[in-house]
Amino acid sequence: MSEKLLKFTSIEQAMPVKRAAQKRLADFNEVYAEFDPEKAREQASRCSQCGVPFCHIHCPLGNNIPDWLKLTAEGRLEDAYEMAVSTNNMPEICGRICPQDRLCEGNCVIEKDFDAVTIGSVEKYIADMAWDQGWVKPITPAVELDQSIGILGAGPAGLAAAEELRKLGYQVHIYDRHDRAGGLLVYGIPGFKLEKDVVGRRTGRLEQSGITFHLDFEVGREKTLSDLREEHDALLIATGVYRARGIKVPGVGLGNIYEALDYLIASNKVGFGDDVPEFTNGNLNAKDKNVVVVGGGDTAMDCVRTAVRQGAKSVKCLYRRDKANMPGSAREVLNAEEEGVEFVWLSGPEAFLGDNNVSAVRAYQMRLGAMDATGRQAPEPVPGSDFKIDCDLAILALGFEPEDLPALFGAPELRVTRWGTVTVDHASMMTNVNGVFAAGDIVRGASLVVWAIRDGRDAAASIVKHLRQKDAVAA
């Protein structure tokens, strides 16, 4: 065993330098500075190289984490990057936004007594180093194939599938409704978690690799699903889920009540320098406003942390359970608290108050009752516990649901579940429409980026198998 490893007994856990809360509130730059090279190697050396690496098992991508930690500790950074990218199309993105505290780091075997290896920070470090050193090259397939694949959606599932297919020489076309590729990576996640040039260099590399992007393209408007089937040998639906989950309380139709994604997209577009009228006129700008965000997941954390950076007078987060049951990343909750967000635990909105625009939220206290079907304690209102919170801007971050794809795509034959997700044969990932596959959130429901990447990779493999079987039959 290398002397560089097994250092967890003598070296404490350390993260990259974290910018002070007051400094980071002045911009939308990432919270953590770059990892010092020696510190990164030192932290990688804390890996115990255990016989059963639970970090690997609990990573949706099955990343070979102990292997690239060992290579990093030995200073073999290019090899470490090659190992990381062999299972993950976007290690620098996962290193930034994966909830490592719930996945790999949360299952590190040394965590109980010595604190987990800082896996995510090391992953980000070696991937950023690869870009800086020019180790990341455009894809150059050994052969060019005539068959083409159309991918609907330029989010993580679609991008991962596109890369895997392009490596084999397929002609890949990606269609997306937005004016930039990246999906929620670009428009749904704020820059303080994922700076946009990090996404741009990934999508730029795919374009340099010969993948064709068709942006501002809505399936069903420009072309139907049937039209695209005629143009391509196979299709992959990887649109994600964008429709906001609603809430039925009095006053929800008042002005200045917005869905989380509308708010985040506006903020990210402003960051790009785009003209966003609803931000310019103040509606989607939290400056000098009392902001109330309803919800407790990572999207809610993105909203509250965006609002404080926009200069809100106050930012409160209403969540119906307690802190221990918060579905979002514990690190994100801590960051939000440091930045001045007030969490109103065990509370929910009873009504939104105001004349034309919202001016207050009437909320009530909750308590946790019996466990529900998921095994979590179900929240229930406490009678007579209502209270009011001043509110000039309310943001609903209650999760996402699929849009009506059969109607949207002009494809009534496309089968969906009762939840609106696309029905697939899970062995082949093909829908009921021959040659049309689906992957990511549009199949599994709103989930993590790392799962979308995994699904995209699996879908690419299924598409290749399908096309090769067709070729064999034709021959």
C-alpha positions in Angstrom: 0.0 0.0 0.0 1.4 3.4 -0.9 2.6 5.5 2.0 0.6 8.4 0.5 -2.6 6.6 1.5 -4.3 5.7 4.8 -3.7 9.2 6.2 -7.2 9.7 7.6 -5.9 8.9 11.1 -3.4 11.8 11.0 -4.9 14.3 8.5 -8.2 15.9 9.3 -11.0 16.5 6.7 -10.6 19.8 4.9 -12.5 21.5 2.2 -11.3 24.2 -0.3 -11.3 27.7 1.2 -14.9 28.9 1.6 -15.6 32.5 0.8 -17.1 34.5 3.6 -20.8 34.9 3.5 -20.7 38.7 3.2 -18.3 38.6 0.3 -20.2 35.9 -1.7 -23.5 37.8 -1.3 -22.0 40.5 -3.6 -21.9 38.2 -6.6 -23.1 35.0 -8.1 -19.7 33.3 -8.1 -19.1 29.9 -6.6 -18.9 29.6 -2.8 -15.6 27.6 -2.7 -12.3 28.7 -4.1 -10.1 26.3 -6.1 -8.5 23.5 -4.1 -4.9 24.1 -3.3 -3.0 21.3 -5.2 -1.2 20.0 -2.2 -4.3 20.1 -0.1 -6.2 18.2 -2.7 -3.5 15.5 -2.8 -3.5 15.4 1.0 -7.2 15.0 1.2 -7.2 12.2 -1.5 -4.6 10.4 0.6 -7.2 10.1 3.4 -9.0 7.4 1.4 -8.7 4.1 3.2 -8.8 2.0 0.0 -11.3 -0.2 1.8 -12.2 -3.6 0.4 -15.9 -2.8 -0.1 -16.0 0.9 -1.1 -19.5 2.1 -0.2 -18.8 5.4 -1.9 -18.6 3.6 -5.2 -21.7 1.5 -4.5 -23.8 4.6 -3.5 -22.8 6.6 -6.6 -25.5 6.3 -9.3 -22.7 6.3 -11.9 -20.6 3.7 -10.1 -17.7 6.0 -10.2 -14.3 4.3 -9.4 -13.8 6.8 -6.6 -11.0 5.0 -4.6 -9.0 4.5 -7.9 -9.0 8.2 -8.8 -8.4 9.2 -5.2 -5.3 7.0 -5.2 -4.1 8.4 -8.5 -4.6 12.0 -7.2 -2.7 11.2 -4.0 0.2 10.0 -6.2 0.2 13.1 -8.3 -1.0 11.3 -11.4 -3.7 13.8 -12.2 -4.2 13.1 -15.9 -4.6 9.4 -15.1 -7.0 10.4 -12.3 -9.1 12.4 -14.8 -9.2 9.6 -17.3 -10.4 7.3 -14.6 -13.1 9.7 -13.5 -14.4 10.5 -17.0 -14.5 6.8 -17.9 -17.8 6.5 -16.0 -18.9 10.2 -15.8 -19.4 12.5 -18.7 -19.4 15.6 -16.5 -17.1 15.1 -13.4 -16.5 18.8 -12.9 -20.3 19.4 -12.8 -21.1 16.5 -10.5 -18.2 17.6 -8.2 -20.0 20.9 -7.8 -23.7 20.0 -7.5 -24.0 16.4 -6.5 -25.3 16.0 -2.9 -22.2 14.2 -1.8 -23.3 14.3 1.8 -26.2 12.0 0.8 -24.3 9.8 -1.7 -20.6 9.0 -1.8 -19.3 11.1 1.1 -22.3 10.2 3.3 -21.4 6.5 2.8 -17.6 6.8 3.2 -16.5 4.1 5.7 -14.2 6.4 7.6 -17.0 9.0 8.1 -18.2 7.9 11.5 -14.9 8.5 13.4 -12.7 10.5 11.1 -15.1 12.5 8.8 -15.5 11.5 5.1 -13.0 12.0 2.4 -13.9 15.2 0.5 -14.7 13.3 -2.6 -16.7 16.0 -4.4 -14.0 18.6 -4.0 -11.3 16.3 -5.3 -13.5 15.3 -8.2 -14.0 19.0 -9.1 -10.3 19.6 -8.7 -9.0 16.9 -11.0 -11.6 17.8 -13.7 -10.9 21.5 -13.6 -7.2 20.7 -13.8 -7.8 18.6 -16.9 -9.5 21.5 -18.6 -6.8 23.9 -17.5 -4.0 21.6 -18.8 -5.7 20.9 -22.1 -6.2 17.2 -21.4 -9.9 17.4 -22.5 -10.1 17.1 -26.3 -13.0 17.0 -28.8 -14.2 13.5 -29.7 -12.6 12.0 -32.8 -14.5 8.8 -33.7 -12.4 6.0 -35.3 -15.1 5.7 -38.0 -18.0 7.8 -39.2 -21.4 6.0 -39.4 -24.3 7.0 -41.6 -26.9 6.5 -39.0 -28.2 9.5 -37.1 -29.8 9.9 -33.7 -32.1 12.7 -32.7 -32.0 13.7 -29.0 -34.8 15.8 -27.6 -33.4 17.9 -24.8 -30.0 19.3 -24.1 -29.9 18.7 -20.4 -27.6 16.2 -18.6 -29.3 13.0 -19.9 -29.3 14.2 -23.5 -25.8 15.5 -23.4 -24.4 12.3 -21.8 -26.2 10.1 -24.4 -25.0 12.3 -27.2 -21.4 12.0 -26.1 -21.5 8.2 -25.8 -23.1 7.9 -29.3 -20.7 10.3 -30.9 -17.7 8.3 -29.6 -18.9 5.5 -31.8 -19.3 7.7 -34.8 -23.0 8.2 -35.0 -24.4 11.5 -36.4 -26.0 13.1 -33.4 -28.5 16.0 -33.5 -29.8 17.6 -30.2 -33.0 19.6 -30.2 -33.8 22.0 -27.3 -36.4 24.6 -26.6 -34.0 27.1 -25.0 -31.5 29.3 -26.7 -28.5 27.7 -24.9 -27.6 24.1 -24.4 -27.5 22.6 -20.9 -31.1 22.5 -19.7 -31.4 23.0 -16.0 -27.6 23.1 -15.7 -27.8 26.5 -17.4 -31.1 28.0 -16.5 -32.2 26.1 -13.3 -29.1 26.2 -11.2 -27.6 29.5 -10.0 -24.0 30.5 -10.8 -23.0 30.3 -7.1 -23.4 26.5 -7.3 -22.4 26.1 -11.0 -20.7 28.8 -12.9 -22.0 28.9 -16.5 -18.7 28.7 -18.3 -18.3 25.3 -16.7 -21.4 24.1 -18.6 -20.4 26.1 -21.7 -17.1 24.4 -22.2 -18.7 21.0 -22.0 -21.4 21.8 -24.5 -18.8 23.6 -26.7 -16.6 20.4 -26.7 -19.6 18.4 -27.9 -20.2 20.9 -30.7 -16.5 20.7 -31.6 -16.9 17.0 -31.7 -19.4 17.2 -34.5 -22.7 17.1 -32.6 -25.3 19.4 -34.1 -27.4 21.6 -31.8 -30.8 22.8 -32.9 -31.7 25.5 -30.3 -34.9 27.5 -29.9 -36.5 24.3 -31.3 -39.8 23.1 -29.8 -41.0 19.6 -30.8 -44.6 20.0 -31.8 -44.1 23.6 -33.0 -41.2 23.3 -35.5 -41.6 19.6 -36.2 -43.7 16.7 -34.7 -42.3 13.6 -33.2 -43.3 11.8 -36.3 -41.4 14.2 -38.5 -38.2 13.7 -36.5 -38.7 9.9 -36.6 -38.5 10.1 -40.4 -35.3 12.1 -40.3 -33.4 9.9 -37.8 -32.7 6.2 -37.3 -33.6 6.5 -33.6 -34.8 9.2 -31.2 -34.2 9.8 -27.5 -36.6 11.8 -25.4 -34.6 13.5 -22.6 -36.7 16.6 -22.1 -36.7 16.5 -18.3 -39.7 17.7 -16.3 -40.4 21.4 -16.2 -44.0 22.0 -15.2 -44.3 23.3 -11.6 -46.3 21.3 -9.1 -49.1 23.6 -8.0 -50.6 24.5 -4.6 -54.3 25.0 -3.9 -54.7 27.8 -1.3 -56.7 31.0 -1.4 -54.9 33.9 -3.1 -52.4 31.8 -5.1 -53.4 33.8 -8.2 -52.3 37.2 -6.9 -49.6 39.1 -8.6 -45.9 38.7 -7.6 -46.4 35.0 -6.9 -44.1 33.0 -9.2 -43.0 29.5 -9.8 -39.4 28.7 -8.8 -38.2 27.9 -12.3 -39.5 31.2 -13.8 -37.6 33.1 -11.1 -34.4 31.1 -11.5 -34.5 31.3 -15.3 -34.9 35.1 -15.2 -32.0 35.4 -12.8 -29.7 33.3 -14.9 -30.6 35.1 -18.1 -29.8 38.4 -16.4 -26.4 36.8 -15.5 -25.9 36.2 -19.2 -26.6 39.8 -20.0 -30.0 39.0 -21.7 -32.8 41.4 -21.7 -35.4 40.1 -19.2 -38.4 42.6 -19.0 -40.0 41.0 -16.0 -36.7 41.4 -14.1 -36.1 45.0 -15.3 -39.6 46.1 -14.3 -39.0 44.7 -10.8 -41.5 41.8 -10.8 -38.9 39.0 -10.8 -36.2 41.0 -8.9 -36.1 40.5 -5.2 -34.3 43.7 -4.4 -35.7 45.5 -1.3 -38.6 43.0 -1.1 -39.8 40.7 1.7 -39.4 37.3 0.0 -41.1 34.1 1.0 -40.1 30.8 -0.6 -42.4 27.8 -0.1 -40.6 24.4 -0.2 -37.6 22.6 1.2 -35.7 21.0 -1.6 -32.6 22.0 -3.5 -34.6 24.3 -5.8 -36.0 26.1 -2.8 -32.4 26.6 -1.6 -31.4 28.0 -5.0 -34.3 30.5 -4.8 -33.6 31.8 -1.2 -29.9 32.1 -2.0 -30.6 34.0 -5.2 -33.0 36.3 -3.4 -30.4 37.4 -0.8 -27.9 38.1 -3.6 -30.4 40.3 -5.4 -30.7 42.4 -2.2 -33.9 41.3 -0.7 -35.0 43.0 2.5 -35.8 39.7 4.1 -35.9 36.1 2.9 -37.9 33.4 4.7 -38.3 29.8 3.7 -41.4 28.0 4.8 -41.0 24.2 5.1 -43.7 21.9 6.4 -41.2 19.5 8.1 -38.3 20.1 10.5 -34.6 20.6 9.6 -33.8 16.9 10.1 -36.3 16.0 7.4 -35.2 18.6 4.9 -35.0 16.9 1.5 -32.3 19.3 0.2 -28.6 19.1 0.8 -27.5 19.8 4.4 -24.6 21.9 3.0 -27.0 24.1 1.0 -29.1 24.7 4.1 -26.0 25.7 6.0 -24.9 28.0 3.2 -28.3 29.6 3.2 -28.3 30.1 6.9 -24.8 31.7 6.8 -26.1 34.1 4.1 -29.0 35.4 6.2 -32.0 33.2 5.1 -34.5 32.6 7.9 -36.1 29.1 8.0 -39.6 28.9 9.3 -39.6 25.2 10.1 -42.8 23.1 10.5 -45.0 25.7 8.7 -47.1 25.9 5.6 -49.1 28.5 3.7 -52.8 28.7 4.5 -53.5 31.7 2.2 -51.8 34.5 0.2 -53.1 37.9 1.2 -53.4 41.1 -0.8 -55.5 43.1 -3.2 -53.9 42.8 -6.7 -50.4 41.8 -5.5 -49.4 39.6 -2.6 -48.7 41.6 0.6 -48.5 38.8 3.2 -48.7 35.0 3.7 -51.0 33.6 6.3 -49.3 30.4 7.5 -49.9 27.8 10.2 -47.7 25.7 12.3 -47.3 22.0 11.5 -46.5 18.9 13.6 -45.2 15.6 12.4 -47.7 12.8 12.8 -47.8 9.1 11.8 -45.5 7.8 9.1 -46.8 8.0 5.5 -46.3 5.4 2.7 -42.7 6.6 2.2 -41.8 6.0 5.8 -41.6 9.7 6.6 -43.7 11.3 9.3 -46.6 13.1 7.6 -47.0 16.8 8.5 -50.4 18.0 9.8 -51.6 21.5 10.7 -51.8 22.6 14.4 -55.3 24.0 15.0 -55.4 27.7 15.8 -51.7 28.3 15.1 -51.9 30.7 12.2 -49.6 33.6 11.8 -48.8 36.3 9.2 -45.6 37.0 7.3 -45.0 40.1 5.3 -44.4 39.2 1.7 -43.9 41.3 -1.5 -42.6 38.3 -3.6 -43.6 34.7 -3.1 -41.8 31.9 -4.9 -43.3 28.4 -5.0 -40.6 25.7 -5.0 -42.8 22.6 -4.7 -41.2 20.3 -7.3 -41.8 19.5 -10.9 -44.1 17.4 -13.0 -44.0 16.3 -16.7 -45.7 18.2 -19.3 -48.3 16.5 -21.5 -45.8 15.2 -24.0 -48.3 13.4 -26.3 -50.1 16.6 -26.9 -47.0 18.8 -26.9 -45.2 16.6 -29.4 -48.2 16.0 -31.6 -47.8 12.3 -30.8 -51.0 10.8 -29.3 -49.6 7.4 -29.8 -46.8 8.0 -27.2 -47.7 6.1 -24.0 -47.3 7.8 -20.6 -47.9 6.8 -17.0 -50.7 8.2 -14.9 -48.1 10.6 -13.5 -47.3 11.9 -17.0 -43.8 10.3 -17.3 -43.0 8.5 -20.4 -43.6 4.7 -20.3 -40.6 2.6 -21.3 -39.5 -1.0 -21.3 -36.9 -0.7 -18.5 -34.7 -3.4 -20.0 -34.4 -1.6 -23.4 -35.4 2.0 -22.4 -37.6 2.0 -25.6 -41.1 3.6 -25.5 -44.1 1.9 -27.1 -43.1 3.7 -30.3 -40.5 1.7 -32.2 -37.1 3.3 -32.3 -38.0 6.0 -29.8 -36.3 5.8 -26.4 -36.6 7.9 -23.3 -34.3 8.7 -20.3 -33.7 10.9 -17.3 -36.4 12.8 -15.4 -39.0 12.4 -18.1 -39.0 8.7 -17.2 -38.0 8.6 -13.4 -39.6 11.9 -12.4 -37.7 14.9 -11.0 -34.4 13.6 -9.7 -30.6 14.3 -9.5 -28.3 15.4 -12.3 -26.1 12.3 -11.6 -29.0 10.0 -12.2 -29.8 11.8 -15.5 -26.2 11.3 -16.6 -26.5 7.6 -15.7 -29.8 7.2 -17.6 -28.4 9.0 -20.6 -25.4 6.6 -20.8 -27.7 3.6 -20.4 -30.0 4.9 -23.1 -27.1 5.4 -25.5 -26.1 1.7 -25.0 -29.7 0.6 -25.7 -29.9 2.7 -28.8 -26.6 1.2 -30.1 -27.9 -2.3 -29.4 -31.2 -1.6 -31.2 -29.5 -0.1 -34.3 -27.0 -3.0 -34.6 -29.9 -5.5 -34.3 -31.6 -3.6 -37.2 -28.5 -3.8 -39.2 -28.1 -7.5 -38.6 -31.7 -8.2 -39.7 -31.3 -6.0 -42.8 -28.1 -7.9 -43.7 
